[in-house]
Amino acid sequence: MRPDPRSPGSSRPAPAASRTSTPTRIRTRIRSRRRTLLRSATVAGAAALLGVAMTGQSWASTPTSSWSTGAPTPVSRLTLPMSFESAPDAGGIYFAYYTTLESGTRPYAGFQPKEVDADGRPTLQAVFSSFNAAATTTDANCSYGADGGAGVSCAARFAYTKGTMYALVLQRASVTGDTQLMTGDVVDEATGATVTHIGSFSLPSDSGRFKPADSGFIEPYLTAGCGQQVTVTYGAPVGSEGGTDYTGGLPADTDPSSGSCLSTTSTSTPQGRQVTVTGDTFTG
């Protein structure tokens, strides 16, 4: 951030007119300082919300995925389906999609298996995050900070049924002046019903729409992930623009040659691309 030319550390003198408005300048600085403190204080809250400890496992590389909607242009809405066939009732592995915008800023979204809820039902956590330092939010599901850096992180947990296809629905929902509103929801693919709202945040309007094709990753964000096995099914991604839906092919996954504790096997099924992820300390 460029220094205020009227701040005490600046070598540039204050304009004469501003010297008569000291109370206003003080109130402005206090408000600015409060906003800065608020953002800093919520970084830790965002990490807790996502269940990603600051001391979590770090890997040189992870299994990756690639996907395409087949749309000829950028799109205003992405629908990214996935079902969980089997998963431990614990955090550890993150199935993520990159969702790059026209400007190059790169939000990502995905699912994380989590602990059972109070009724003993298995749960997933849906995530929608931006690392853009200009991102802002007023959404109760979101906090400032992304993996300890600038940005916004949004998350929501929901009880799920194994084998049911749930879709991340991400939208450039509106453009107002110099900002655009980005929203994320989880939808039941079979019924079209909204399962949960993940969150929303605003970006500069020149961030643009989603690119029609991108990649993703499968990350053991906790050390426990290296001892887990999870089977998911990737459905075909859909991009929507101007009232037209474009459905792409099934995503493909690739293992790194080294540097990851996870390995994958995959097969095509009538529902989509089924991928089993196994940690190198998984014992069955």
C-alpha positions in Angstrom: 0.0 0.0 0.0 1.4 3.4 -0.9 2.1 5.6 2.1 -0.3 8.5 2.8 1.7 11.7 1.8 0.2 13.3 4.9 1.4 10.6 7.3 4.2 11.4 9.9 6.7 9.3 8.0 6.3 11.1 4.7 8.8 13.7 3.5 6.0 15.4 1.6 4.2 18.2 3.6 0.5 18.2 4.0 -1.5 20.6 1.8 -2.4 23.8 3.5 -6.1 23.1 3.3 -5.7 19.7 5.0 -4.0 21.3 8.0 -7.3 22.7 9.1 -9.1 19.4 9.1 -7.1 17.4 11.7 -10.2 15.9 13.4 -11.4 14.5 10.1 -8.0 13.0 9.3 -7.8 11.4 12.7 -11.3 9.8 12.3 -10.4 8.6 8.8 -7.2 7.0 10.1 -9.0 5.4 13.1 -11.6 3.8 10.7 -8.8 2.6 8.4 -6.9 1.1 11.3 -10.0 -0.6 12.6 -10.6 -2.2 9.1 -6.9 -3.3 9.1 -7.2 -4.9 12.5 -10.5 -6.6 11.6 -8.9 -8.2 8.5 -5.9 -9.3 10.5 -7.9 -10.7 13.4 -10.1 -12.8 11.1 -7.2 -14.6 9.2 -7.0 -17.1 12.1 -10.7 -17.4 12.0 -10.6 -18.3 8.3 -8.0 -21.0 8.9 -10.2 -22.5 11.6 -13.3 -22.3 9.4 -11.5 -24.3 6.7 -10.0 -26.8 9.1 -6.5 -26.1 7.7 -4.0 -25.7 10.5 -1.3 -23.2 9.9 1.1 -26.0 10.7 -0.5 -28.4 8.2 1.4 -30.7 5.9 3.1 -29.2 2.9 3.9 -31.2 -0.2 6.2 -30.5 -3.2 3.4 -31.7 -5.5 0.0 -33.4 -5.4 -2.2 -35.4 -7.8 -3.8 -33.0 -10.3 -6.9 -32.9 -12.4 -7.9 -31.2 -15.6 -11.3 -30.3 -16.8 -13.2 -28.4 -19.5 -16.8 -27.2 -20.0 -16.3 -27.2 -23.8 -17.7 -23.6 -23.9 -16.3 -21.4 -26.7 -16.0 -18.3 -24.4 -15.6 -17.5 -20.8 -18.7 -18.3 -18.7 -20.6 -16.6 -15.9 -21.5 -19.8 -14.1 -19.7 -23.1 -13.5 -21.4 -26.3 -12.3 -18.8 -28.8 -11.0 -20.3 -32.1 -9.8 -18.7 -34.7 -7.5 -20.0 -37.5 -5.4 -18.2 -39.3 -2.5 -18.5 -43.1 -2.6 -16.4 -43.7 0.5 -14.5 -41.5 2.8 -13.4 -41.4 6.5 -15.3 -39.3 8.9 -12.3 -37.0 9.4 -10.5 -34.1 7.8 -7.4 -34.7 5.8 -7.9 -34.6 2.0 -9.1 -31.6 -0.1 -10.6 -32.2 -3.6 -10.2 -28.8 -5.3 -11.0 -27.0 -8.6 -9.1 -24.0 -9.8 -11.6 -21.5 -11.4 -9.5 -18.9 -13.1 -11.1 -15.6 -14.1 -10.4 -13.7 -17.3 -8.0 -11.3 -15.5 -5.9 -14.2 -14.3 -7.0 -14.0 -10.6 -7.7 -17.6 -9.5 -10.4 -18.5 -7.0 -10.7 -22.1 -6.1 -13.4 -24.3 -4.7 -13.9 -27.9 -3.6 -14.9 -30.5 -1.0 -13.3 -31.9 2.2 -14.7 -34.9 4.1 -15.2 -34.0 7.7 -16.3 -35.5 11.0 -19.9 -36.7 11.6 -22.4 -34.1 12.8 -24.4 -34.1 16.1 -26.8 -36.7 14.6 -24.0 -39.0 13.5 -24.3 -38.2 9.8 -21.2 -38.0 7.6 -20.4 -34.4 6.5 -18.6 -32.6 3.7 -17.2 -29.1 3.9 -17.6 -27.1 0.7 -15.0 -24.3 0.2 -14.9 -21.2 -2.1 -11.8 -19.0 -1.7 -10.0 -16.1 -3.3 -6.4 -15.1 -2.9 -7.0 -11.6 -4.4 -6.0 -8.9 -2.0 -8.8 -6.7 -3.3 -11.5 -9.3 -2.3 -14.1 -8.1 0.2 -17.0 -9.8 1.9 -20.0 -9.3 4.2 -21.1 -12.9 4.1 -21.4 -14.7 7.4 -19.9 -17.8 5.9 -16.7 -16.0 4.9 -13.7 -14.5 6.6 -10.7 -12.5 5.5 -7.5 -14.4 4.8 -6.6 -17.4 2.6 -4.0 -19.9 3.7 -2.5 -17.3 5.9 -2.3 -14.7 3.2 -4.6 -12.0 1.7 -8.0 -12.9 0.3 -11.3 -14.3 1.4 -12.2 -17.8 2.5 -15.8 -19.1 2.6 -16.9 -22.6 3.9 -20.0 -24.5 4.9 -20.6 -28.0 6.1 -23.5 -30.2 5.2 -24.7 -33.8 5.9 -24.3 -35.8 2.7 -25.4 -39.2 1.3 -22.6 -41.3 -0.1 -23.0 -41.8 -3.8 -25.2 -38.7 -4.3 -23.8 -36.2 -6.8 -23.4 -32.7 -5.4 -22.4 -29.8 -7.6 -20.4 -26.7 -6.7 -22.3 -23.9 -8.5 -20.1 -20.8 -8.8 -21.3 -17.6 -10.3 -20.3 -14.2 -11.3 -23.7 -13.2 -10.0 -23.8 -9.5 -10.7 -21.7 -6.4 -11.6 -22.2 -3.1 -9.9 -20.0 -0.2 -10.7 -16.4 -1.3 -10.3 -17.1 -4.5 -8.4 -18.5 -7.9 -9.2 -20.2 -10.4 -6.8 -19.0 -14.0 -6.8 -21.2 -16.6 -5.2 -20.8 -20.3 -4.3 -23.5 -22.8 -3.5 -23.9 -26.6 -3.3 -26.7 -28.1 -5.3 -28.1 -31.7 -5.4 -27.6 -32.7 -9.0 -30.6 -35.0 -9.2 -33.2 -32.6 -7.8 -31.6 -29.2 -8.5 -32.3 -28.2 -4.9 -29.8 -26.0 -3.1 -28.1 -28.0 -0.3 -26.1 -25.1 1.3 -24.8 -21.7 0.5 -21.0 -21.7 0.7 -20.4 -18.0 0.6 -19.9 -14.8 -1.5 -17.3 -12.1 -2.0 -16.7 -9.1 -4.2 -13.8 -8.6 -6.6 -12.9 -5.8 -9.0 -15.3 -5.9 -12.0 -12.4 -6.3 -14.4 -11.7 -9.7 -12.9 -14.2 -11.0 -15.5 -15.9 -14.3 -16.0 -14.6 -17.9 -15.5 -12.4 -19.4 -18.1 -14.1 -22.4 -19.7 -11.3 -24.9 -18.8 -8.9 -25.3 -15.9 -7.3 -27.7 -13.6 -7.5 -28.8 -10.0 -5.6 -30.8 -7.3 -6.1 -33.4 -4.6 -4.2 -32.3 -1.5 -3.4 -33.9 1.9 -3.9 -30.6 3.7 -3.5 -32.4 7.1 -0.9 -35.1 7.8 -3.8 -37.4 8.6 -4.6 -37.4 4.8 -1.6 -39.5 4.1 -3.2 -42.4 6.1 -6.7 -42.1 4.4 -8.4 -43.6 1.4 -11.2 -41.7 -0.4 -13.2 -42.7 -3.5 -15.0 -39.9 -5.4 -16.7 -39.6 -8.8 -16.1 -36.5 -10.9 -19.2 -35.6 -13.0 -19.0 -33.6 -16.3 -18.4 -29.9 -15.7 -21.0 -27.4 -17.1 -20.3 -23.8 -18.2 -23.3 -21.4 -18.6 -23.3 -18.2 -20.5 -26.0 -16.1 -22.2 -28.7 -18.7 -21.5 -26.7 -21.6 -23.0 -25.2 -24.5 -21.0 -22.1 -26.3 -22.3 -21.2 -29.7 -20.9 -17.7 -30.9 -21.1 -16.0 -34.3 -20.9 -15.1 -36.0 -17.7 -12.1 -34.6 -15.8 -8.8 -36.5 -16.0 -6.4 -37.0 -13.0 -2.6 -37.3 -13.0 -0.2 -38.4 -10.3 3.1 -36.6 -9.8 6.3 -38.6 -10.3 7.4 -37.7 -6.8 6.8 -35.4 -3.8 3.3 -36.5 -2.8 2.1 -39.0 -0.2 -1.1 -39.7 -2.3 -1.6 -41.9 -5.3 -4.7 -42.4 -7.5 -6.4 -45.0 -9.6 -9.4 -44.1 -11.8 -12.0 -45.7 -14.1 -15.0 -44.4 -16.1 -18.4 -45.3 -14.8 -21.9 -44.3 -16.0 -21.9 -41.6 -13.3 -18.5 -40.1 -14.2 -14.8 -40.5 -13.6 -14.4 -42.5 -10.4 -11.1 -41.8 -8.6 -9.7 -43.6 -5.6 -7.1 -41.7 -3.6 -4.9 -43.6 -1.3 -2.3 -42.3 1.2 1.0 -44.0 1.5 0.4 -44.8 5.2 -3.1 -46.1 4.7 -3.5 -49.6 6.3 -7.1 -50.4 5.3 
